[in-house]
């Protein structure tokens, strides 16, 4: 008979095995290496390693702490979330968020990824009911800067620049990011 503790780690064991299989598959991504540049297999492998590490962490945590404590915390969080969800169901907000996401997806080609993302974050925060204007605009600017830094300087991802005159915003941000 399978113990409750073993049952609780089975999904994480499956995830760990899947991560191993995917890592081996990602090792067969064919490309011509360039000096000083990351290959196209780097980011998938990193994501797979992080997935495996999360599964391994959860397995160890469940074996050391046990499932009774874990289950109690999960039940407590689920109970609080149910109470909160029941009191704040707002379908108009959900529909507005979906529409905002659709407008974002359609505008990326014209506005460029960075400007569209900045405006999306601003609009999303206003839609969500947050009204501290300085925080909204500064958080959106900081998030756009971090995203630009991550995609343009670390991951070397080519982002949609946008059409004139919006492509100048992308050029300006690229200049700032360095």
C-alpha positions, -999 to +999 in steps of 0.1 A: +000+000+000+013+035-009+017+058+020+001+092+020+035+109+020+046+089-011+013+097-028+020+134-022+054+133-039+044+112-070+035+142-091+068+159-083+087+127-091+069+126-124+079+162-130+115+155-121+116+126-146+100+148-172+125+175-166+153+149-171+138+137-204+133+172-216+168+182-207+182+154-228+160+163-257+170+200-254+206+188-256+199+178-292+189+212-304+211+218-335+228+251-341+261+266-351+278+281-320+289+317-322+317+330-300+305+351-271+268+343-277+244+320-260+230+292-281+192+287-287+194+257-263+204+279-233+170+293-222+150+260-226+177+242-206+176+268-179+138+266-177+140+228-175+166+229-148+145+253-128+115+231-132+135+201-120+149+221-091+113+231-080+102+195-082+132+183-062+127+210-036+091+200-032+100+164-028+125+171-001+102+195+016+074+170+017+096+142+029+112+164+057+082+184+068+055+159+060+022+163+043+001+169+074+016+204+079+016+211+042-020+200+038-030+222+068-014+253+053-029+246+018-064+241+034-061+273+053-050+292+022-078+277+001-104+286+027-092+322+028-091+324-010-127+310-013-140+336+012-122+364-007-133+351-041-169+349-031-170+385-019-152+400-049-165+384-081-165+411-107-172+398-143-169+432-158-134+435-145-125+401-160-140+411-194-121+444-193-089+426-186-094+402-215-102+431-238-072+450-226-050+419-233-065+416-268-058+453-275-022+448-262-016+418-285-030+438-315-010+469-308+024+454-303+032+454-340+023+491-343+035+506-310+065+482-305+068+457-277+083+481-251+058+510-256+029+486-258+040+469-226+044+501-207+009+513-217-005+479-210+009+478-174-004+514-168-039+505-182-040+472-163-033+489-130-059+516-136-084+489-146-077+470-114-087+500-094-053+512-082-052+550-082-018+561-069-007+578-101+029+583-093+033+546-083+014+534-115+036+554-139+069+547-121+062+510-116+053+507-153+085+526-163+107+504-141+090+472-153+095+483-189+132+490-182+137+457-165+120+439-194+141+457-219+172+449-200+163+413-197+152+408-234+177+431-251+208+426-231+206+393-213+185+370-235+192+388-268+156+385-280+146+406-310+115+425-300+090+442-323+102+478-327+069+492-340+061+514-369+072+550-373+070+572-353+067+546-324+099+528-333+118+559-320+106+550-285+121+515-289+154+531-301+154+555-272+149+527-246+176+506-263+199+536-260+191+539-222+195+501-216+229+503-233 
